[in-house]
């Protein structure tokens, strides 16, 4: 509750609302807030604090720009108008929606959709030490706009660097989108560890804005021998 108006009442019924503005208390008008909207009761000349997406709303607690007060569930909740596609702000940051951008900044919308960004490795493959015959799995999560492509390269002690999986029936590479927007996850799997599989595995992510890589060292373990 904003507490801006004394004796203010609000009633939600069948999608309608009524507003009873009592005595104005100018001293209770907010000094700082973002965003602001016009005071529906005309008490605060500089406006009152707008309610943000997902917050409760009422005739005396109106929603901000690009939001409307949905009372279909029996009480008011601020809902974003239009679609909820990501947008790119003039500050170079991607926001969940126009409403999310307006709530957090005055930067304005640069374009619909996510901001362009070079690849970023969110989760890098980890070093492993395995016994001969054990299965090997390495994973690599990357993010970027456009969504990057992913390659696996291998450099072993007994061979030159090569792109995986190649023609090796023991090796597989899998891809799927996610787990978040603009992300892709890749797995490298070797059914059974061999001596020739010992070496450095490199996850390489690329898009039109750049390239990034992360490495994992896989070694044989002498445990049990």
Secondary structure, DSSP 8 states (H G I E B T S, - for coil): ----BTT-EEEEETTEEEEE---B-GGGS-SS-SSEE--TTS--TT-EE-B-TTSEEBTTB-B-TTEEEE-TTSSEEEEESS----EEETTS-EESSHHHHHHH-S--EEEES---EEEEEEE----EEE-TT--EEEEEEEEEES--EEEEEEEETTS--EEESTT-TTEEEEEEE-SSTTEEEEEEEESS--GGG-EEEEEEEEETTEEEEEEEEEEE--TT-
